Amino acid sequence: MPTVTFRNTEIECAEGDILRTVLTSADLSPHNGVTGSLNCGGHGTCGTCAVEVSGETNDMTDAEKRRLSLPPHSQDSGLRLSCQARVEGDIEITKHDGFFGQKITQE
């Protein structure tokens, strides 16, 4: 079973599970602030569940590519929509600042 690591919490899930569902089932949110309530519910249209993913996931869906091509996102940011990403192995998640989680800071 793959392990998802997010905010110092490890969550085991089945291979193929949708990342957003894995997080919300563990009472964790891929959203910042009010976007926890104001979001598209996992349809890939709002972009508020964008996270940085390190590890094995599916290729981007068409819905994800469309949304990440619109501001404030950028397809080359390296972010994924947690509602579209499927867990295919162990992964680590980082949620960045900003309404959409798009404010990536370089260390």
C-alpha positions in Angstrom: 0.0 0.0 0.0 1.3 3.4 -0.9 2.0 6.0 1.8 1.1 9.7 1.3 3.1 12.1 3.5 1.5 15.5 4.2 2.2 18.0 7.0 4.2 15.4 9.0 1.3 12.9 8.7 1.6 9.6 6.9 -1.5 8.1 5.4 -1.7 4.6 3.8 -4.1 4.3 0.9 -4.8 2.0 -2.0 -2.9 2.4 -5.3 -5.1 4.4 -7.7 -6.8 6.4 -5.0 -7.4 10.1 -5.7 -5.1 12.3 -3.7 -7.8 14.8 -2.6 -9.9 11.9 -1.3 -7.0 10.4 0.6 -6.3 13.7 2.3 -9.8 14.7 3.2 -10.5 11.2 4.5 -7.7 11.7 6.9 -9.2 15.1 8.0 -6.4 17.0 6.1 -7.1 19.6 3.5 -5.4 20.3 0.2 -6.9 23.8 0.4 -5.8 27.1 2.0 -8.2 29.1 4.1 -11.7 29.7 2.7 -11.0 27.5 -0.3 -11.7 24.5 2.0 -15.4 25.5 1.6 -15.2 27.4 -1.7 -14.0 24.8 -4.2 -15.3 22.8 -7.1 -15.7 19.6 -5.0 -13.1 17.7 -7.0 -14.0 18.4 -10.6 -10.7 19.9 -11.6 -12.2 23.3 -12.5 -11.3 25.7 -9.6 -7.6 25.0 -9.1 -7.6 25.6 -5.3 -6.4 22.1 -4.4 -3.0 22.5 -6.3 -0.2 20.9 -4.4 3.5 20.0 -5.1 3.8 16.3 -5.4 7.0 14.3 -5.2 6.5 10.6 -6.0 4.5 8.3 -8.3 1.2 9.6 -9.7 -0.8 9.3 -12.9 -0.2 11.6 -15.9 -2.1 14.9 -15.8 -5.7 14.6 -16.9 -7.1 16.9 -19.6 -9.1 18.8 -17.0 -6.0 19.3 -14.9 -3.9 20.5 -17.9 -6.7 23.0 -18.8 -7.0 24.4 -15.3 -3.3 24.7 -14.7 -2.9 26.5 -18.0 -5.0 29.4 -16.6 -3.7 32.2 -14.3 -2.7 32.2 -11.6 -1.4 28.8 -12.4 1.1 27.7 -15.0 1.6 24.2 -16.4 5.3 24.4 -15.9 5.0 25.2 -12.1 5.2 21.5 -11.2 2.0 21.6 -9.3 -0.8 19.1 -9.5 -4.5 19.3 -8.7 -5.0 16.9 -5.9 -8.5 16.1 -7.2 -7.0 14.8 -10.4 -3.8 13.1 -9.2 -4.0 9.4 -8.4 -1.6 7.8 -6.0 0.5 5.2 -7.7 3.3 4.8 -5.1 4.7 6.6 -2.1 4.4 10.4 -2.4 5.1 13.5 -0.4 2.9 16.5 -0.7 3.6 20.2 -0.1 0.9 22.9 0.0 2.2 26.3 -0.9 0.8 29.7 0.2 -1.7 31.7 -1.8 -5.5 31.4 -2.4 -4.7 28.7 -5.0 -1.6 27.3 -3.3 0.4 28.8 -6.3 3.0 30.9 -4.4 6.0 28.6 -4.7 9.0 30.0 -2.8 12.5 28.9 -3.8 14.8 27.9 -0.9 
